[in-house]
Amino acid sequence: MKSATMQLETLVCPSCTLKIEGALKNLEGIVKDTAQISFNTSKVKFDFDEDKISIEEVEGAIKKLGFDILKSRVK
Ligand SMILES: [Cu+2]
């Protein structure tokens, strides 16, 4: 299991956080109850199973929603 933190471009409204959170929770391999997005800091955090999904795939899903990822860290 890995932990990811992503810094997104500044989110302009709270519904963006819900949209991203919903998308994350639909991805196979992400531990649903660890997925959290802070509207104030535009940060996304979640744990994931690297055997089921790669960080690139998660990034792709977020970008597809129209949000840029400024920084992404996995540990
Ligand atoms: Cu929005």
N, CA, C, O and the ligand as a Tripos MOL2 file, in Angstrom:
@<TRIPOS>MOLECULE
protein
  301   299    76     0     0
PROTEIN
NO_CHARGES

@<TRIPOS>ATOM
      1 N           0.8480   -1.1960    0.0000 N.3       1 MET1
      2 CA          0.0000    0.0000    0.0000 C.3       1 MET1
      3 C           0.8790    1.2400    0.0000 C.2       1 MET1
      4 O           1.8790    1.3170    0.7150 O.2       1 MET1
      5 N           0.4850    2.2070   -0.8170 N.am      2 LYS2
      6 CA          1.2280    3.4610   -0.9100 C.3       2 LYS2
      7 C           0.3150    4.6300   -0.5640 C.2       2 LYS2
      8 O          -0.9100    4.5420   -0.6540 O.2       2 LYS2
      9 N           0.9540    5.7310   -0.1640 N.am      3 SER3
     10 CA          0.2260    6.9650    0.1210 C.3       3 SER3
     11 C           0.5900    8.0170   -0.9060 C.2       3 SER3
     12 O           1.7660    8.2050   -1.2190 O.2       3 SER3
     13 N          -0.3960    8.6940   -1.4240 N.am      4 ALA4
     14 CA         -0.1330    9.7400   -2.4050 C.3       4 ALA4
     15 C          -0.6470   11.0800   -1.9100 C.2       4 ALA4
     16 O          -1.6840   11.1740   -1.2530 O.2       4 ALA4
     17 N           0.1130   12.1120   -2.2480 N.am      5 THR5
     18 CA         -0.3100   13.4880   -2.0090 C.3       5 THR5
     19 C          -0.1410   14.2440   -3.3090 C.2       5 THR5
     20 O           0.9190   14.1870   -3.9320 O.2       5 THR5
     21 N          -1.1680   14.9430   -3.7180 N.am      6 MET6
     22 CA         -1.0840   15.7270   -4.9490 C.3       6 MET6
     23 C          -1.4600   17.1650   -4.6780 C.2       6 MET6
     24 O          -2.4060   17.4660   -3.9500 O.2       6 MET6
     25 N          -0.6940   18.0320   -5.2830 N.am      7 GLN7
     26 CA         -1.0280   19.4520   -5.2460 C.3       7 GLN7
     27 C          -1.6730   19.8020   -6.5710 C.2       7 GLN7
     28 O          -1.0390   19.7200   -7.6230 O.2       7 GLN7
     29 N          -2.9250   20.1900   -6.5170 N.am      8 LEU8
     30 CA         -3.6310   20.5540   -7.7430 C.3       8 LEU8
     31 C          -3.5580   22.0480   -7.9690 C.2       8 LEU8
     32 O          -3.1890   22.8170   -7.0810 O.2       8 LEU8
     33 N          -3.9200   22.4430   -9.1870 N.am      9 GLU9
     34 CA         -4.1060   23.8710   -9.4340 C.3       9 GLU9
     35 C          -5.1850   24.3610   -8.4660 C.2       9 GLU9
     36 O          -5.9670   23.5560   -7.9590 O.2       9 GLU9
     37 N          -5.2350   25.6470   -8.2090 N.am     10 THR10
     38 CA         -6.1820   26.1860   -7.2330 C.3      10 THR10
     39 C          -7.6200   25.8560   -7.6270 C.2      10 THR10
     40 O          -8.0660   26.1700   -8.7300 O.2      10 THR10
     41 N          -8.3230   25.2270   -6.7170 N.am     11 LEU11
     42 CA         -9.7210   24.8780   -6.9700 C.3      11 LEU11
     43 C         -10.5820   26.1070   -6.7300 C.2      11 LEU11
     44 O         -10.4290   26.8030   -5.7260 O.2      11 LEU11
     45 N         -11.4860   26.3650   -7.6610 N.am     12 VAL12
     46 CA        -12.2450   27.6140   -7.5600 C.3      12 VAL12
     47 C         -13.5830   27.4810   -6.8560 C.2      12 VAL12
     48 O         -14.1310   28.4800   -6.3920 O.2      12 VAL12
     49 N         -14.1160   26.2890   -6.7660 N.am     13 CYS13
     50 CA        -15.3650   26.1660   -6.0180 C.3      13 CYS13
     51 C         -15.4580   24.7920   -5.3630 C.2      13 CYS13
     52 O         -14.8710   23.8230   -5.8460 O.2      13 CYS13
     53 N         -16.2040   24.7150   -4.2580 N.am     14 PRO14
     54 CA        -16.2570   23.4620   -3.4900 C.3      14 PRO14
     55 C         -16.7930   22.2780   -4.2880 C.2      14 PRO14
     56 O         -16.4610   21.1340   -3.9760 O.2      14 PRO14
     57 N         -17.6030   22.5180   -5.2980 N.am     15 SER15
     58 CA        -18.1280   21.3730   -6.0410 C.3      15 SER15
     59 C         -17.0190   20.6610   -6.8130 C.2      15 SER15
     60 O         -17.1530   19.4830   -7.1420 O.2      15 SER15
     61 N         -15.9340   21.3590   -7.1010 N.am     16 CYS16
     62 CA        -14.7760   20.7050   -7.7310 C.3      16 CYS16
     63 C         -14.2360   19.6080   -6.8120 C.2      16 CYS16
     64 O         -13.8830   18.5220   -7.2730 O.2      16 CYS16
     65 N         -14.1750   19.8940   -5.5360 N.am     17 THR17
     66 CA        -13.6250   18.8910   -4.6120 C.3      17 THR17
     67 C         -14.5180   17.6550   -4.5910 C.2      17 THR17
     68 O         -14.0240   16.5300   -4.5110 O.2      17 THR17
     69 N         -15.8280   17.8610   -4.6620 N.am     18 LEU18
     70 CA        -16.7520   16.7270   -4.6630 C.3      18 LEU18
     71 C         -16.6050   15.9020   -5.9290 C.2      18 LEU18
     72 O         -16.6730   14.6730   -5.9020 O.2      18 LEU18
     73 N         -16.4050   16.5930   -7.0270 N.am     19 LYS19
     74 CA        -16.2470   15.9290   -8.3210 C.3      19 LYS19
     75 C         -15.0040   15.0400   -8.3100 C.2      19 LYS19
     76 O         -15.0470   13.8870   -8.7410 O.2      19 LYS19
     77 N         -13.9010   15.5910   -7.8130 N.am     20 ILE20
     78 CA        -12.6440   14.8350   -7.7800 C.3      20 ILE20
     79 C         -12.7490   13.6880   -6.7870 C.2      20 ILE20
     80 O         -12.3100   12.5730   -7.0680 O.2      20 ILE20
     81 N         -13.3290   13.9640   -5.6320 N.am     21 GLU21
     82 CA        -13.4710   12.9320   -4.6260 C.3      21 GLU21
     83 C         -14.3130   11.7660   -5.1520 C.2      21 GLU21
     84 O         -13.9760   10.6010   -4.9400 O.2      21 GLU21
     85 N         -15.4040   12.0930   -5.8350 N.am     22 GLY22
     86 CA        -16.2650   11.0620   -6.4110 C.3      22 GLY22
     87 C         -15.5160   10.2130   -7.4200 C.2      22 GLY22
     88 O         -15.6510    8.9890   -7.4400 O.2      22 GLY22
     89 N         -14.7250   10.8690   -8.2600 N.am     23 ALA23
     90 CA        -13.9680   10.1500   -9.2830 C.3      23 ALA23
     91 C         -12.9390    9.2270   -8.6370 C.2      23 ALA23
     92 O         -12.7630    8.0880   -9.0700 O.2      23 ALA23
     93 N         -12.2610    9.7200   -7.6030 N.am     24 LEU24
     94 CA        -11.2520    8.8960   -6.9180 C.3      24 LEU24
     95 C         -11.8840    7.6510   -6.3100 C.2      24 LEU24
     96 O         -11.3390    6.5510   -6.4040 O.2      24 LEU24
     97 N         -13.0310    7.8410   -5.6920 N.am     25 LYS25
     98 CA        -13.6780    6.7200   -5.0110 C.3      25 LYS25
     99 C         -14.2040    5.6770   -5.9810 C.2      25 LYS25
    100 O         -14.4810    4.5420   -5.5950 O.2      25 LYS25
    101 N         -14.3410    6.0670   -7.2410 N.am     26 ASN26
    102 CA        -14.7790    5.1060   -8.2510 C.3      26 ASN26
    103 C         -13.6370    4.3200   -8.8600 C.2      26 ASN26
    104 O         -13.8670    3.3820   -9.6230 O.2      26 ASN26
    105 N         -12.4130    4.6890   -8.5340 N.am     27 LEU27
    106 CA        -11.2650    4.0030   -9.1270 C.3      27 LEU27
    107 C         -10.9150    2.7630   -8.3090 C.2      27 LEU27
    108 O         -10.7700    2.8170   -7.0880 O.2      27 LEU27
    109 N         -10.7860    1.6650   -9.0080 N.am     28 GLU28
    110 CA        -10.4070    0.4080   -8.3810 C.3      28 GLU28
    111 C          -8.9540    0.5300   -7.9000 C.2      28 GLU28
    112 O          -8.0710    0.9100   -8.6680 O.2      28 GLU28
    113 N          -8.7170    0.2080   -6.6370 N.am     29 GLY29
    114 CA         -7.3470    0.2500   -6.1370 C.3      29 GLY29
    115 C          -7.0990    1.3800   -5.1510 C.2      29 GLY29
    116 O          -6.1060    1.3800   -4.4230 O.2      29 GLY29
    117 N          -8.0160    2.3460   -5.1360 N.am     30 ILE30
    118 CA         -7.8930    3.4360   -4.1660 C.3      30 ILE30
    119 C          -8.6680    3.0610   -2.9060 C.2      30 ILE30
    120 O          -9.8090    2.6050   -2.9830 O.2      30 ILE30
    121 N          -8.0530    3.2510   -1.7690 N.am     31 VAL31
    122 CA         -8.7260    2.9460   -0.5090 C.3      31 VAL31
    123 C          -9.7110    4.0860   -0.2280 C.2      31 VAL31
    124 O          -9.3280    5.1890    0.1620 O.2      31 VAL31
    125 N         -10.9930    3.7750   -0.4430 N.am     32 LYS32
    126 CA        -12.0270    4.8230   -0.4870 C.3      32 LYS32
    127 C         -12.0360    5.7550    0.7190 C.2      32 LYS32
    128 O         -12.0870    6.9750    0.5620 O.2      32 LYS32
    129 N         -11.9880    5.1860    1.9230 N.am     33 ASP33
    130 CA        -12.1300    6.0830    3.0780 C.3      33 ASP33
    131 C         -10.8500    6.8570    3.4100 C.2      33 ASP33
    132 O         -10.8160    7.6010    4.3910 O.2      33 ASP33
    133 N          -9.8050    6.6900    2.6060 N.am     34 THR34
    134 CA         -8.6090    7.5110    2.8160 C.3      34 THR34
    135 C          -8.5880    8.7060    1.8660 C.2      34 THR34
    136 O          -7.7740    9.6160    2.0250 O.2      34 THR34
    137 N          -9.4820    8.7010    0.8830 N.am     35 ALA35
    138 CA         -9.4670    9.7640   -0.1250 C.3      35 ALA35
    139 C          -9.9980   11.0560    0.4750 C.2      35 ALA35
    140 O         -11.1610   11.1380    0.8690 O.2      35 ALA35
    141 N          -9.1310   12.0680    0.5400 N.am     36 GLN36
    142 CA         -9.6130   13.3620    0.9970 C.3      36 GLN36
    143 C          -9.0210   14.4860    0.1860 C.2      36 GLN36
    144 O          -7.8660   14.4550   -0.2370 O.2      36 GLN36
    145 N          -9.8600   15.4810   -0.0120 N.am     37 ILE37
    146 CA         -9.4570   16.6320   -0.7990 C.3      37 ILE37
    147 C          -9.7380   17.8710    0.0100 C.2      37 ILE37
    148 O         -10.8400   18.0630    0.5220 O.2      37 ILE37
    149 N          -8.7180   18.7180    0.1200 N.am     38 SER38
    150 CA         -8.9040   19.9580    0.8480 C.3      38 SER38
    151 C          -9.1520   21.0860   -0.1370 C.2      38 SER38
    152 O          -8.3240   21.3720   -1.0020 O.2      38 SER38
    153 N         -10.2950   21.7150    0.0080 N.am     39 PHE39
    154 CA        -10.6240   22.8400   -0.8650 C.3      39 PHE39
    155 C          -9.6900   24.0230   -0.5940 C.2      39 PHE39
    156 O          -9.2880   24.7230   -1.5220 O.2      39 PHE39
    157 N          -9.3480   24.2420    0.6760 N.am     40 ASN40
    158 CA         -8.5210   25.4060    1.0290 C.3      40 ASN40
    159 C          -7.1060   25.3310    0.4820 C.2      40 ASN40
    160 O          -6.5300   26.3470    0.0940 O.2      40 ASN40
    161 N          -6.5440   24.1230    0.4490 N.am     41 THR41
    162 CA         -5.1620   23.9990   -0.0120 C.3      41 THR41
    163 C          -5.0600   23.3650   -1.3980 C.2      41 THR41
    164 O          -3.9700   23.2870   -1.9630 O.2      41 THR41
    165 N          -6.1850   22.9120   -1.9480 N.am     42 SER42
    166 CA         -6.2070   22.2160   -3.2450 C.3      42 SER42
    167 C          -5.3260   20.9690   -3.2400 C.2      42 SER42
    168 O          -4.6980   20.6270   -4.2430 O.2      42 SER42
    169 N          -5.2950   20.3060   -2.0990 N.am     43 LYS43
    170 CA         -4.4950   19.0920   -1.9890 C.3      43 LYS43
    171 C          -5.3680   17.8450   -1.9480 C.2      43 LYS43
    172 O          -6.4550   17.8320   -1.3690 O.2      43 LYS43
    173 N          -4.8580   16.8130   -2.5770 N.am     44 VAL44
    174 CA         -5.5550   15.5260   -2.6190 C.3      44 VAL44
    175 C          -4.6780   14.4960   -1.9190 C.2      44 VAL44
    176 O          -3.4750   14.4260   -2.1690 O.2      44 VAL44
    177 N          -5.2720   13.7110   -1.0560 N.am     45 LYS45
    178 CA         -4.5200   12.6410   -0.3860 C.3      45 LYS45
    179 C          -5.3100   11.3490   -0.4470 C.2      45 LYS45
    180 O          -6.5330   11.3450   -0.3100 O.2      45 LYS45
    181 N          -4.6050   10.2640   -0.6530 N.am     46 PHE46
    182 CA         -5.2830    8.9640   -0.6420 C.3      46 PHE46
    183 C          -4.2410    7.8560   -0.5400 C.2      46 PHE46
    184 O          -3.0710    8.0510   -0.8690 O.2      46 PHE46
    185 N          -4.6810    6.7080   -0.0840 N.am     47 ASP47
    186 CA         -3.8510    5.5020   -0.1060 C.3      47 ASP47
    187 C          -4.3150    4.6490   -1.2790 C.2      47 ASP47
    188 O          -5.4920    4.6550   -1.6370 O.2      47 ASP47
    189 N          -3.3920    3.9260   -1.8630 N.am     48 PHE48
    190 CA         -3.7830    3.0770   -2.9880 C.3      48 PHE48
    191 C          -2.9280    1.8190   -3.0470 C.2      48 PHE48
    192 O          -1.8290    1.7500   -2.4950 O.2      48 PHE48
    193 N          -3.4710    0.8460   -3.7280 N.am     49 ASP49
    194 CA         -2.7970   -0.4350   -3.9120 C.3      49 ASP49
    195 C          -2.0920   -0.4140   -5.2700 C.2      49 ASP49
    196 O          -2.7350   -0.4360   -6.3200 O.2      49 ASP49
    197 N          -0.7660   -0.3700   -5.2260 N.am     50 GLU50
    198 CA         -0.0250   -0.1930   -6.4750 C.3      50 GLU50
    199 C          -0.0900   -1.4210   -7.3830 C.2      50 GLU50
    200 O           0.3320   -1.3650   -8.5380 O.2      50 GLU50
    201 N          -0.6150   -2.5230   -6.8630 N.am     51 ASP51
    202 CA         -0.8260   -3.6860   -7.7290 C.3      51 ASP51
    203 C          -2.0750   -3.5210   -8.5900 C.2      51 ASP51
    204 O          -2.2270   -4.1800   -9.6190 O.2      51 ASP51
    205 N          -2.9650   -2.6330   -8.1520 N.am     52 LYS52
    206 CA         -4.2360   -2.4680   -8.8710 C.3      52 LYS52
    207 C          -4.2730   -1.2070   -9.7190 C.2      52 LYS52
    208 O          -4.9330   -1.1680  -10.7570 O.2      52 LYS52
    209 N          -3.5600   -0.1720   -9.2720 N.am     53 ILE53
    210 CA         -3.6180    1.0860  -10.0210 C.3      53 ILE53
    211 C          -2.2940    1.8210   -9.8520 C.2      53 ILE53
    212 O          -1.6590    1.7580   -8.7980 O.2      53 ILE53
    213 N          -1.8910    2.5190  -10.9090 N.am     54 SER54
    214 CA         -0.6480    3.2910  -10.8200 C.3      54 SER54
    215 C          -0.9900    4.7500  -10.5600 C.2      54 SER54
    216 O          -2.1090    5.2010  -10.8030 O.2      54 SER54
    217 N          -0.0070    5.4670  -10.0630 N.am     55 ILE55
    218 CA         -0.2160    6.8840   -9.7890 C.3      55 ILE55
    219 C          -0.5090    7.6420  -11.0960 C.2      55 ILE55
    220 O          -1.2580    8.6190  -11.1070 O.2      55 ILE55
    221 N           0.0920    7.1730  -12.1810 N.am     56 GLU56
    222 CA         -0.1630    7.8100  -13.4860 C.3      56 GLU56
    223 C          -1.6320    7.6710  -13.8970 C.2      56 GLU56
    224 O          -2.2190    8.5880  -14.4720 O.2      56 GLU56
    225 N          -2.2060    6.5140  -13.5930 N.am     57 GLU57
    226 CA         -3.6160    6.3100  -13.9300 C.3      57 GLU57
    227 C          -4.5170    7.2420  -13.1170 C.2      57 GLU57
    228 O          -5.5000    7.7770  -13.6290 O.2      57 GLU57
    229 N          -4.1650    7.4260  -11.8460 N.am     58 VAL58
    230 CA         -4.9600    8.3250  -11.0080 C.3      58 VAL58
    231 C          -4.8130    9.7580  -11.5240 C.2      58 VAL58
    232 O          -5.7920   10.4980  -11.6220 O.2      58 VAL58
    233 N          -3.5930   10.1300  -11.8470 N.am     59 GLU59
    234 CA         -3.3580   11.4770  -12.3950 C.3      59 GLU59
    235 C          -4.1590   11.6900  -13.6680 C.2      59 GLU59
    236 O          -4.7460   12.7500  -13.8840 O.2      59 GLU59
    237 N          -4.1710   10.6540  -14.5090 N.am     60 GLY60
    238 CA         -4.9190   10.7320  -15.7690 C.3      60 GLY60
    239 C          -6.4010   10.9660  -15.5160 C.2      60 GLY60
    240 O          -7.0420   11.7480  -16.2170 O.2      60 GLY60
    241 N          -6.9430   10.2820  -14.5070 N.am     61 ALA61
    242 CA         -8.3710   10.4200  -14.1960 C.3      61 ALA61
    243 C          -8.6820   11.8380  -13.7240 C.2      61 ALA61
    244 O          -9.7300   12.3920  -14.0580 O.2      61 ALA61
    245 N          -7.7770   12.4190  -12.9510 N.am     62 ILE62
    246 CA         -8.0050   13.7860  -12.4550 C.3      62 ILE62
    247 C          -7.8650   14.8010  -13.5890 C.2      62 ILE62
    248 O          -8.6400   15.7530  -13.6900 O.2      62 ILE62
    249 N          -6.8630   14.5790  -14.4390 N.am     63 LYS63
    250 CA         -6.6700   15.4960  -15.5740 C.3      63 LYS63
    251 C          -7.8590   15.4510  -16.5190 C.2      63 LYS63
    252 O          -8.2580   16.4630  -17.0950 O.2      63 LYS63
    253 N          -8.4180   14.2480  -16.6650 N.am     64 LYS64
    254 CA         -9.5730   14.0860  -17.5490 C.3      64 LYS64
    255 C         -10.7590   14.9190  -17.0780 C.2      64 LYS64
    256 O         -11.5950   15.3300  -17.8830 O.2      64 LYS64
    257 N         -10.8290   15.1650  -15.7830 N.am     65 LEU65
    258 CA        -11.8970   16.0070  -15.2510 C.3      65 LEU65
    259 C         -11.6080   17.4840  -15.5090 C.2      65 LEU65
    260 O         -12.4770   18.3350  -15.3220 O.2      65 LEU65
    261 N         -10.3820   17.7790  -15.9380 N.am     66 GLY66
    262 CA        -10.0490   19.1520  -16.2690 C.3      66 GLY66
    263 C          -9.2020   19.8720  -15.2380 C.2      66 GLY66
    264 O          -9.1180   21.1000  -15.2460 O.2      66 GLY66
    265 N          -8.5680   19.1100  -14.3440 N.am     67 PHE67
    266 CA         -7.7400   19.7490  -13.3190 C.3      67 PHE67
    267 C          -6.2690   19.4290  -13.5230 C.2      67 PHE67
    268 O          -5.9020   18.2840  -13.7820 O.2      67 PHE67
    269 N          -5.4430   20.4370  -13.4040 N.am     68 ASP68
    270 CA         -4.0000   20.2380  -13.5440 C.3      68 ASP68
    271 C          -3.3830   19.8250  -12.2190 C.2      68 ASP68
    272 O          -3.7940   20.2780  -11.1510 O.2      68 ASP68
    273 N          -2.3840   18.9500  -12.3150 N.am     69 ILE69
    274 CA         -1.6740   18.5130  -11.1320 C.3      69 ILE69
    275 C          -0.3000   19.1750  -11.1320 C.2      69 ILE69
    276 O           0.5040   18.9580  -12.0380 O.2      69 ILE69
    277 N          -0.0420   19.9770  -10.1170 N.am     70 LEU70
    278 CA          1.2160   20.7150  -10.0810 C.3      70 LEU70
    279 C           2.3330   19.8570   -9.5130 C.2      70 LEU70
    280 O           3.4840   19.9480   -9.9390 O.2      70 LEU70
    281 N           1.9770   19.0240   -8.5480 N.am     71 LYS71
    282 CA          2.9880   18.2140   -7.8870 C.3      71 LYS71
    283 C           2.3450   16.9260   -7.3970 C.2      71 LYS71
    284 O           1.1950   16.9180   -6.9590 O.2      71 LYS71
    285 N           3.0890   15.8560   -7.4760 N.am     72 SER72
    286 CA          2.5320   14.5810   -7.0710 C.3      72 SER72
    287 C           3.6220   13.7980   -6.3370 C.2      72 SER72
    288 O           4.7450   13.6740   -6.8250 O.2      72 SER72
    289 N           3.2780   13.2740   -5.1630 N.am     73 ARG73
    290 CA          4.2860   12.5780   -4.3760 C.3      73 ARG73
    291 C           3.7160   11.2550   -3.8560 C.2      73 ARG73
    292 O           2.5780   11.1850   -3.3920 O.2      73 ARG73
    293 N           4.5280   10.2340   -3.9470 N.am     74 VAL74
    294 CA          4.0990    8.9190   -3.4590 C.3      74 VAL74
    295 C           5.1270    8.4140   -2.4660 C.2      74 VAL74
    296 O           6.3310    8.5030   -2.7070 O.2      74 VAL74
    297 N           4.6530    7.8850   -1.3550 N.am     75 LYS75
    298 CA          5.6100    7.2570   -0.4470 C.3      75 LYS75
    299 C           5.0120    6.0240    0.2040 C.2      75 LYS75
    300 O           5.6770    5.3640    1.0020 O.2      75 LYS75
    301 CU        -15.8910   23.8380   -9.1700 Cu       76 CU76
@<TRIPOS>BOND
     1     1     2 1
     2     2     3 1
     3     3     4 2
     4     3     5 am
     5     5     6 1
     6     6     7 1
     7     7     8 2
     8     7     9 am
     9     9    10 1
    10    10    11 1
    11    11    12 2
    12    11    13 am
    13    13    14 1
    14    14    15 1
    15    15    16 2
    16    15    17 am
    17    17    18 1
    18    18    19 1
    19    19    20 2
    20    19    21 am
    21    21    22 1
    22    22    23 1
    23    23    24 2
    24    23    25 am
    25    25    26 1
    26    26    27 1
    27    27    28 2
    28    27    29 am
    29    29    30 1
    30    30    31 1
    31    31    32 2
    32    31    33 am
    33    33    34 1
    34    34    35 1
    35    35    36 2
    36    35    37 am
    37    37    38 1
    38    38    39 1
    39    39    40 2
    40    39    41 am
    41    41    42 1
    42    42    43 1
    43    43    44 2
    44    43    45 am
    45    45    46 1
    46    46    47 1
    47    47    48 2
    48    47    49 am
    49    49    50 1
    50    50    51 1
    51    51    52 2
    52    51    53 am
    53    53    54 1
    54    54    55 1
    55    55    56 2
    56    55    57 am
    57    57    58 1
    58    58    59 1
    59    59    60 2
    60    59    61 am
    61    61    62 1
    62    62    63 1
    63    63    64 2
    64    63    65 am
    65    65    66 1
    66    66    67 1
    67    67    68 2
    68    67    69 am
    69    69    70 1
    70    70    71 1
    71    71    72 2
    72    71    73 am
    73    73    74 1
    74    74    75 1
    75    75    76 2
    76    75    77 am
    77    77    78 1
    78    78    79 1
    79    79    80 2
    80    79    81 am
    81    81    82 1
    82    82    83 1
    83    83    84 2
    84    83    85 am
    85    85    86 1
    86    86    87 1
    87    87    88 2
    88    87    89 am
    89    89    90 1
    90    90    91 1
    91    91    92 2
    92    91    93 am
    93    93    94 1
    94    94    95 1
    95    95    96 2
    96    95    97 am
    97    97    98 1
    98    98    99 1
    99    99   100 2
   100    99   101 am
   101   101   102 1
   102   102   103 1
   103   103   104 2
   104   103   105 am
   105   105   106 1
   106   106   107 1
   107   107   108 2
   108   107   109 am
   109   109   110 1
   110   110   111 1
   111   111   112 2
   112   111   113 am
   113   113   114 1
   114   114   115 1
   115   115   116 2
   116   115   117 am
   117   117   118 1
   118   118   119 1
   119   119   120 2
   120   119   121 am
   121   121   122 1
   122   122   123 1
   123   123   124 2
   124   123   125 am
   125   125   126 1
   126   126   127 1
   127   127   128 2
   128   127   129 am
   129   129   130 1
   130   130   131 1
   131   131   132 2
   132   131   133 am
   133   133   134 1
   134   134   135 1
   135   135   136 2
   136   135   137 am
   137   137   138 1
   138   138   139 1
   139   139   140 2
   140   139   141 am
   141   141   142 1
   142   142   143 1
   143   143   144 2
   144   143   145 am
   145   145   146 1
   146   146   147 1
   147   147   148 2
   148   147   149 am
   149   149   150 1
   150   150   151 1
   151   151   152 2
   152   151   153 am
   153   153   154 1
   154   154   155 1
   155   155   156 2
   156   155   157 am
   157   157   158 1
   158   158   159 1
   159   159   160 2
   160   159   161 am
   161   161   162 1
   162   162   163 1
   163   163   164 2
   164   163   165 am
   165   165   166 1
   166   166   167 1
   167   167   168 2
   168   167   169 am
   169   169   170 1
   170   170   171 1
   171   171   172 2
   172   171   173 am
   173   173   174 1
   174   174   175 1
   175   175   176 2
   176   175   177 am
   177   177   178 1
   178   178   179 1
   179   179   180 2
   180   179   181 am
   181   181   182 1
   182   182   183 1
   183   183   184 2
   184   183   185 am
   185   185   186 1
   186   186   187 1
   187   187   188 2
   188   187   189 am
   189   189   190 1
   190   190   191 1
   191   191   192 2
   192   191   193 am
   193   193   194 1
   194   194   195 1
   195   195   196 2
   196   195   197 am
   197   197   198 1
   198   198   199 1
   199   199   200 2
   200   199   201 am
   201   201   202 1
   202   202   203 1
   203   203   204 2
   204   203   205 am
   205   205   206 1
   206   206   207 1
   207   207   208 2
   208   207   209 am
   209   209   210 1
   210   210   211 1
   211   211   212 2
   212   211   213 am
   213   213   214 1
   214   214   215 1
   215   215   216 2
   216   215   217 am
   217   217   218 1
   218   218   219 1
   219   219   220 2
   220   219   221 am
   221   221   222 1
   222   222   223 1
   223   223   224 2
   224   223   225 am
   225   225   226 1
   226   226   227 1
   227   227   228 2
   228   227   229 am
   229   229   230 1
   230   230   231 1
   231   231   232 2
   232   231   233 am
   233   233   234 1
   234   234   235 1
   235   235   236 2
   236   235   237 am
   237   237   238 1
   238   238   239 1
   239   239   240 2
   240   239   241 am
   241   241   242 1
   242   242   243 1
   243   243   244 2
   244   243   245 am
   245   245   246 1
   246   246   247 1
   247   247   248 2
   248   247   249 am
   249   249   250 1
   250   250   251 1
   251   251   252 2
   252   251   253 am
   253   253   254 1
   254   254   255 1
   255   255   256 2
   256   255   257 am
   257   257   258 1
   258   258   259 1
   259   259   260 2
   260   259   261 am
   261   261   262 1
   262   262   263 1
   263   263   264 2
   264   263   265 am
   265   265   266 1
   266   266   267 1
   267   267   268 2
   268   267   269 am
   269   269   270 1
   270   270   271 1
   271   271   272 2
   272   271   273 am
   273   273   274 1
   274   274   275 1
   275   275   276 2
   276   275   277 am
   277   277   278 1
   278   278   279 1
   279   279   280 2
   280   279   281 am
   281   281   282 1
   282   282   283 1
   283   283   284 2
   284   283   285 am
   285   285   286 1
   286   286   287 1
   287   287   288 2
   288   287   289 am
   289   289   290 1
   290   290   291 1
   291   291   292 2
   292   291   293 am
   293   293   294 1
   294   294   295 1
   295   295   296 2
   296   295   297 am
   297   297   298 1
   298   298   299 1
   299   299   300 2
@<TRIPOS>SUBSTRUCTURE
     1 MET1         2 RESIDUE 1 A MET
     2 LYS2         6 RESIDUE 1 A LYS
     3 SER3        10 RESIDUE 1 A SER
     4 ALA4        14 RESIDUE 1 A ALA
     5 THR5        18 RESIDUE 1 A THR
     6 MET6        22 RESIDUE 1 A MET
     7 GLN7        26 RESIDUE 1 A GLN
     8 LEU8        30 RESIDUE 1 A LEU
     9 GLU9        34 RESIDUE 1 A GLU
    10 THR10       38 RESIDUE 1 A THR
    11 LEU11       42 RESIDUE 1 A LEU
    12 VAL12       46 RESIDUE 1 A VAL
    13 CYS13       50 RESIDUE 1 A CYS
    14 PRO14       54 RESIDUE 1 A PRO
    15 SER15       58 RESIDUE 1 A SER
    16 CYS16       62 RESIDUE 1 A CYS
    17 THR17       66 RESIDUE 1 A THR
    18 LEU18       70 RESIDUE 1 A LEU
    19 LYS19       74 RESIDUE 1 A LYS
    20 ILE20       78 RESIDUE 1 A ILE
    21 GLU21       82 RESIDUE 1 A GLU
    22 GLY22       86 RESIDUE 1 A GLY
    23 ALA23       90 RESIDUE 1 A ALA
    24 LEU24       94 RESIDUE 1 A LEU
    25 LYS25       98 RESIDUE 1 A LYS
    26 ASN26      102 RESIDUE 1 A ASN
    27 LEU27      106 RESIDUE 1 A LEU
    28 GLU28      110 RESIDUE 1 A GLU
    29 GLY29      114 RESIDUE 1 A GLY
    30 ILE30      118 RESIDUE 1 A ILE
    31 VAL31      122 RESIDUE 1 A VAL
    32 LYS32      126 RESIDUE 1 A LYS
    33 ASP33      130 RESIDUE 1 A ASP
    34 THR34      134 RESIDUE 1 A THR
    35 ALA35      138 RESIDUE 1 A ALA
    36 GLN36      142 RESIDUE 1 A GLN
    37 ILE37      146 RESIDUE 1 A ILE
    38 SER38      150 RESIDUE 1 A SER
    39 PHE39      154 RESIDUE 1 A PHE
    40 ASN40      158 RESIDUE 1 A ASN
    41 THR41      162 RESIDUE 1 A THR
    42 SER42      166 RESIDUE 1 A SER
    43 LYS43      170 RESIDUE 1 A LYS
    44 VAL44      174 RESIDUE 1 A VAL
    45 LYS45      178 RESIDUE 1 A LYS
    46 PHE46      182 RESIDUE 1 A PHE
    47 ASP47      186 RESIDUE 1 A ASP
    48 PHE48      190 RESIDUE 1 A PHE
    49 ASP49      194 RESIDUE 1 A ASP
    50 GLU50      198 RESIDUE 1 A GLU
    51 ASP51      202 RESIDUE 1 A ASP
    52 LYS52      206 RESIDUE 1 A LYS
    53 ILE53      210 RESIDUE 1 A ILE
    54 SER54      214 RESIDUE 1 A SER
    55 ILE55      218 RESIDUE 1 A ILE
    56 GLU56      222 RESIDUE 1 A GLU
    57 GLU57      226 RESIDUE 1 A GLU
    58 VAL58      230 RESIDUE 1 A VAL
    59 GLU59      234 RESIDUE 1 A GLU
    60 GLY60      238 RESIDUE 1 A GLY
    61 ALA61      242 RESIDUE 1 A ALA
    62 ILE62      246 RESIDUE 1 A ILE
    63 LYS63      250 RESIDUE 1 A LYS
    64 LYS64      254 RESIDUE 1 A LYS
    65 LEU65      258 RESIDUE 1 A LEU
    66 GLY66      262 RESIDUE 1 A GLY
    67 PHE67      266 RESIDUE 1 A PHE
    68 ASP68      270 RESIDUE 1 A ASP
    69 ILE69      274 RESIDUE 1 A ILE
    70 LEU70      278 RESIDUE 1 A LEU
    71 LYS71      282 RESIDUE 1 A LYS
    72 SER72      286 RESIDUE 1 A SER
    73 ARG73      290 RESIDUE 1 A ARG
    74 VAL74      294 RESIDUE 1 A VAL
    75 LYS75      298 RESIDUE 1 A LYS
    76 CU76       301 GROUP 0 **** ****
